[in-house]
Amino acid sequence: MRNKIIYYGLLSVSGITFSVVAWLFYMGKPLSAGPFLIVSLASLSLGVKGFPLVRGLSFTILILTAVAAALYYPNNFLTVGSYETAGLITPLIQVIMFGMGTSMGLRDFIALAKSPRAVLIGVGCQFTIMPGLAFGIAYLSGFPTEIAAGIILLGCAPTSVASPLMCYLAKANVALTITIVSVTTLLAPFIIPLLMKLLADGFIEIDLLAMMWNIIQIVLIPIGAGLLFNRFLSGKAIWLDKAMPYISMGGIVLIVAIIMAAGQESLLNMGLLLILAVLIHNLLGYFSGYWVARFFLLNEQDCRTIAIATGMQNAGLVSGIAKTMGKIATVGLASAVCGPLMGFTSSVLASYWNSKDEIKKN
C-alpha cells in the first residue's frame, strides 16, 4: 500500500508540473518550461512502474525525458570539462553489444545457418522497401535536389548497427538482426552506388575496408567477447547478468541524449517538413518490414526483428558519405534528422513490444 501511495504521488507531481508546462506555453514562454517538463516526464516514468498495464512504458518515457533535457540544455550533454561526450557513443554501444552477446549462444547462429530464409527476407526488405519508400517521399516532397538525394541515400543505407540493441529490448531475435546488419553492411559498397545511380542518378564511392573494420569494432568484436563470456563464464558472474539490462537501457538513454543535443540547432531550424518526411520513411519501414515477414509466415520474434532492422537505417554512415561528398549541409540533412528520430521511435516500438509481453505474463 505504501508503494502505491508513492507511485500515485509521482503521478500527481507529473500532472501538476505538466499543467505548469501547458500554462507557460499558453503564455508564450516555452523556454521557461524546460525544468517543469523534465520533472513531469521523469516523475511519470517512475510513476507508471507501479501499474502493470503501463509499466513497460517507463523506458519510453525515460527516453522522452532525456530528449527534453537534451533539447533544453544541450551544452550539458555535449561536453564534460574539455571532453566531448560524442566520444562515448561507440564505447557505449560496444558495452551494450557485449551484454547482448552474454545473453546469446552459438546455437542461435547455427539455427540461422540452417534456416537462412529470415536473413534473406530481412536483407531483401532493407534494399528494396527502404530505397523505394525514400524515392517516393523525395519525389513527392518537392525538396531541393541535393536534399532529396540525401533522403534517397538514407533509404539506400544498410541496417543501423544500433538495431540489435532495440531487438534486445523488444525481445526479438538478436542473432538474426546482427546477421542482417553484417550482410547489409558488407553488401552496401556494391548496392548503394547502383541504387543511387538508378534512383538519384549519382555514384558514391565507399571505403569497403574502413566500413568493414567499423562494423567489426562496434558489433562483431564485443558480441564475440560476450559469446565467449557466455560460453565459459555463464552463471559465474550473476551480478553482471542482472546488471546488463539496466546498463543497456542507461546507455541507450545517454546515446539518444547526446545525439539530440548535438543536433538541437539543426532540428529546430531545418523545418518540420523534412522531419516529417524522415519520420514517415522510418515508420513505414517498421510497418512494411513487419508485414512482409508476416506474409512469409515467419514467427512473431522474427517479424519484430525484420521490422526493426528494416526501419532503422545507418544514419551515421550516410552522414560520413555526405561529408566525403562535401555536401554535409544538404545531402547530410536527412541523416542528421534521422539519428535522433530513429532512436526515439525504435525505443518506443521496443518498449511497446516488451510491455506487451509483460502484460501477457501477468
N, C-alpha and C positions, 0 to 999 in steps of 0.2 A: 504493500500500500504506500509506503514511504517513497519507493522508487517512482510509483505512478504520479505522486504529487510533484516530484522533481521534474518528470517529463512534461506534465501539464504546465508547470511553472516556466519551463524553457519555451514551450509553445506560446505561452502568454507573452513572454518577453519578445518573441519573434513577431507576434501580432502587433504589439504596441510600437516597436521600433519600425515595423513596416508602415504603420499608419503615419509615423513621422516622415518617413521617406516619401510617401504619397503626398503629404501636405507640402513638403519642401519642393517637390516637382511642380505641384499646383501653383505655388508661389513664385515659380521661376527661379528657384535656387538649387538646381540639381547638383552643383559642385559641393554643396554643403551636406548632401545626403549620404556621402560615402561611408562615414563611420556607422551610421544607423543601418545602412543596407548590409554592411558586413556583419554587424552584430545580429541583425534579423536572420540572415541566412545561416550563420554559424549556430545560432540557437535552434533554428528549425532543423538543421542537420542532426543535432544531438537529440532534439525532442522527439523526432519520428522513430528513434530507436526503441522507444517504449511501446510501440504498437506494431504487432506482427504484419499487419496488412500492408504497411508502408515502410517497414524497417529497411527494406532493400534500397529505398530511395535516398538513404542517408549519404551514401558516397556521391551520388549525383549532385545533391545539394551542396556537399562539401566542395565539389568542383566549381559550382556556381559561386561559392564564397571566395575561392581562390581567384576566379575570373574577375569578380567585383573588386577585390583588393588590388589585383594587378593593374586594372584599368584606372582606378582612382589614385593609386600610389605606385606607379611603375618604377620609379627610381629605387624604391626599397627592394625590388626584385631583380634589378639589373646588375648591381654591384654590391659586394661586401668588402668595404675598405677599398682597396685597389683591384680586387679580384672580380672579374666579370663572370657572373653566375651562369652564362650560357655554356661555359666550360663544364658545368655539372651535368648537362643533358646526356652526353654519351656515357659517362660512367654510371649514371643513374639507370639508364636503360640496360647497361651491362649487368648491374646488380640484380635488376628485376628479371632479366633473362636467365641469370644463374638460378634465381629462385624458381622459375618455371621449369628449368632443367631438373631441379631436385625433385619435382613432382611427377617426372616422367620416367619412362624406362625404354630400353632398346626395343622392347616388344611392340611399342607404339609405332615405331618406324618400320619394323618388319611387317606389321599388319598393313601399313600403307603400301609397301613394296608389293605385297601380294594382291592388293586391290587399288590400282592406280587411278581408277575411274574418277574418284573425287578430286584428285590432283588435276587431272586433265580438264574437268569441268571448271574448277577454280581458275586455272590459268586461262582457259578459253574465255571465261566471263571477264577477266581483267583486261584482255587485249581485244575484245570485241564490244562489249557493252559500254565500258567507260569511254573509249575513244568516240564511239558513235553518239553517246549522250553529249559529250563535250562539243562535238562538231555541231550537233543540232542546237545546243544552247548558244554557242558562239555565233552561229549563222542567224539565229532569230533575235539575238540581243542587240545587234547593230553597234557593237563596240568598235572602237578604232582597230585597225588591222593588227597591230602588234599585241594589243591586249587580248583580242580574240585568239590570236595564235598562242598566247600564254594559257588560255583556257584549254585549247586543244592539246597543248603539250602536257598539261596537268592530267588530262584524260588518258594520254598515251603512257603515262608513267607506270612503273611496276608497283606492286603492293607495298604499302608502308612497312618499314621494319618495326614499327610500333604495334602493328596489328596482332602479333602474338600476345602482347600484354592485355589487349582487350578481349581476346579469345579466352585467355586465362581467367579474367574476371567474369566473363559471360558463361563460364563452364562449357566452353566449346572444345573443339579438337585442336589443341595447341600444336601437336606434331604435324597435323595437316596444314595449318597456316604457316608454320615455319618452312615446310616444303614448298608451299605456294610462293612465299616470299623469295626463297632461294631461286626457284625456277624462273619466276618472272623477272627477277633482277639479272640473272645470267642471260636471259633472252633479250633484255632491254636494249643493249647496244645494237642489236640487229633489227629488232621490231620497231623501236621508236623512230629511227630515220625513215623507214618505209612508211609508217603510219603518218608521220609529219609530211612526207612528200605527197602522199595520197590526199590527206585532209587539209594540210596547211601550205602545201606547195613549198616546202623547205627541207633542209637537211641539217642535222645536228650531229656533230662529232662527239663521241663519248669515250672516255678513257676506260676501257674494259677492265684492265688490271687494277686501277685505282678503285673502281666500283666494287670489284670482287673483294678486294682487301678490306674495304669499308664494311661490307656485309659480314665478312669473316670476323672482324674485330667486334662489331656491335652485336651480332647474333650468334654465329656458329661457335666461337671460342667460349663465351660464357655458358651457352646452352650445353656444350660438350663438357665443360667443367661441372655443371650441375648434374648431368647424366652420370659422370664418374662418381660424384659425391653420392648420388642416389644408389649407385651400384655397390660401392664399397663402405659407405658410412651411414646408410639409411637406418634410422632408428637410434643412432648413437649421438645425435645432436638434436634432441627433441625440442629444445628451446628455439633452434633455428627453424625447424619445421613449423612451429607455431608463430614465429615472428615474421616469416617471409610474406604472408598475405598482407600484413599491416605495412611492411616495408614497401611492398609493391604499390599499395594504394597511396602511401605517402609520397613515393617517388613520382607517381603519375600526377598527383596534385601539384607538386613543385614544378614538374616539367611544363604543365599547362600554364601555370602562373608565370613562369619565365618567358614562354613564348608569347603569351598575351601582353606582358609588359613590354617586350621588345617590339611588338607590332602595334602598340597602342596608337601611335600617331597615324600610321597608315590606316588602321581600322576606322579611326574617327574621321579621316579626311578623304578617303578614296570613293566614298559614295555607297549607298545602300544597294544599288543595282548590281554591282559586281559581287558584293557579299551575298545577295540573294541568288545570283547565278551559280556561285560556287556551292552554296548550301543545297540548292536543288540538285546539282550534279552529285553531291555527296549522298544525299538521302535517297535519290533514285538508284544509286549504286547499291546501297544496302537492300532496298526493296527488290530490285531486279535479281541480285545475286541469290537472295533467299529463295525466291520463287522459281528461278531456273533450277536450283538444286532440288527443290520440291518436285518439279516437273520430272526430273531424272530419278525420283524415288530414293533420294539419299535420306539418312536418318536425321533426326532433329539436330543433333550435335554438329553434324557436318553441314547442315543447312545454315546454322548460325555462323559457322566458321567461314563459309563461302560468302555469306552476306557481308561480314566484317572485312574479309580480305578483298572483296570487290569494291566496297565503298571507300576504303582507306587507301589513298594514293601517297606515294613517296614524295611529299611536297619539298622536303629538303633537297632531294636530287634535282627536282625541277628548278629550284632556286639556284643551285650550282650551275646547271646548264645555262640558265638565263644570264648568270653573271659572266660565264665564259663568252657568251654572245655579246656582252656589253649592253644588255637591254634589261637589266635588273629592275629598272623603274617602270617598264612596260610589260614585257613578256613575263617578268617575275612577279607581277602584282597578284595574279590568281593564286600562286603558291603561297604568297605571304598571307593571304586571307584564309587559304585552306588549312594551314597548320593549326591555328587556334580553334577554328570551327570544327575541324575533324576531331581534334582532341576532345572537344565538348560533346559532339553528337555521338561519337563512339563510346564515350563514358556513359552517356545516358542510355544507349542501347544495351551496353554490357550490364549496367546496373538493373535495367528492366528485366532482362533475361535471368539475371541472378536472383532478383526478388521474386520472379515468377516461380522459380524452382523452390525457393524458400517457402512460399505460400503452399505449394503442393506438399512439401514435407510436413507442414503444420496441419 
